[in-house]
Amino acid sequence: MSDTASGTIGAFARAVAFATDAHRGQVRKGADADPYISHPLAVVAILADEAQITDWVTLCGAVLHDTIRSEEHTSELQSRVDI
């Protein structure tokens, strides 16, 4: 795990990519039926914009909060995101 700015941005980008892959093909309930990834990204935006949270581990957790469903995902997450 890197503490540099580029390492932080890279870890967050990997977390977003992992969440996007994990939610591929899923849609939100409701009339709009937006791609499901819009939910975790909205959570990140709320934390960053409204709560002014800048801790990258917290923001990675926000984008990943609906992805962990099995040990298989946990192992893949650890290898791909490196957090």
Secondary structure, DSSP 8 states (H G I E B T S, - for coil): ---SHHHHHHHHHHHHHHHHHHTTT-B-SSSS--BTTHHHHHHHHIIIIIS----HHHHHHHHHTTT--SHHHHHHHHHHH--
